[in-house]
Amino acid sequence: MAAEKKRGPDDREVDELSIRKKDGPTNTTLFVVLVAGGIGLMLIVLCLGVAIVSFVGARDATAAKLPGSWKGRWVLHGQVFDSTYTFKKDGSFREESFDLHGRRINVAGGRWHVRNGEIEIDWDQGGFEIATAHWIDDNTMNYHIVDHNDLAQIGITTAFKRQ
C-alpha cells in the first residue's frame, strides 16, 4: 500500500477560511468615540451649571448687599444734583434729590427687586428704572441705568456710596 500523501486545504479552501479584516470602524474605535462624546457632554453640562450658579450667586449678592441708603451725584439735562437712594429689605424704595446747596428738589417712592442680575424700581408715580450695579466693595457701587421711562436717563451712571 502506498503511503497516502497528507492532504492540506487547497487554495480555494484557504480563501474561504481566511478571516478578512472588516472595512469601517472597529469596536475599539466606536468605544473611544462614545467615551469622548460622553466626556464632552459632561463638560458642557458642568460649564452650564457653573454659569447658572455664578449668575444666581451674583443676583443674590446684589439683593443681599443693596439694602440701605446710597448717595450719588447725577448729571441730567445739564443739571448736577445729589440723590440718596434708600432700598429697604421689605422691597420699598425712596429717593431724595438735592441741589448742590443741599436743598431738597424731589422725593419719590416705589418698590424695588433684583431680576436677572438687574435692579428694577417701579416708581409710585407709574414710571420705572432698571439698572446694573458693579460692586467696587461692599460700600461702593457703580450704578448704571440701562432702561428708564425717562429716555434721557438711560445710560447715565453714578458711583453710589453707602451712607
Buried (B, 14 or more C-beta within 10 A) or exposed (E): EEEEEEEEEEEEEEEEEEEEEEEEEEEEEEEEEEEEEEEEEEEEEEEEEEEEEEEEEBBEBBBEBBBBBBBBEBEEEEEEBBBBBBBBEEEEBBBBBBEEEEEEEEEBEBBBBBEEBBBBBBBEEEBEBBBBBEEEEEEEBBBBBEBBEEEEBBEBBBBBEBE
